[in-house]
Amino acid sequence: MVDIPIVVGGGIRNPQTASKLVASGAKLIVTGNHFENENHWEHLKLFADAVHVKKSILI
């Protein structure tokens, strides 16, 4: 276990992979040049939804 943010990148080409990495503790996902290709722009929202996990607070 570490106290510094974990940055993960390389080969992340789908939202499912990005989501698994965040669930495993990654704080930053690097997609590299995946979104430089206009054909992948439509996936941007799917990636965003996959990595921005909303956490509930129980009181």
Beta strands, then each sheet from edge to edge (+ up, - down):
strand 1: 6-9
strand 2: 26-30
sheet 1: 1+ 2+
end
